[in-house]
């Protein structure tokens, strides 16, 4: 039986983002006066949501089909730059690799990679 691949760009991710955005808004109401929420966090969540909403359903399902002209269209549609779209796609791909390693019993390999990055053996 083939495992179902987790698709971060799917509807569930948008639901998660909407939930995260709602949580940030709720924090504005709950957080005591004098404590501030980082406005950059709110801006970044909104940018990510706009980028994903600017993708077609096919692009959300298969982000590897997003070429240069599609990246320009997504950036224009989301009100961001191509650089920000590229950064999101790269982060997604890196997260996908880590999730694949962890789900395939590669936890030891990941630990080894982390130790190697820290300069340990």
Secondary structure, DSSP 4 states (H G I P E B T S, - for coil): -PPPPP-TTSHHHHHHHHHHHHHHHHHHHHSPTT----HHHHHHHHHHHHHHHTS-HHHHH-GGG--HHHHHHHHHHHTS-HHHHHHHHHHHHHHHHHHHHHHTTTHHHHHHHHHHHHT--
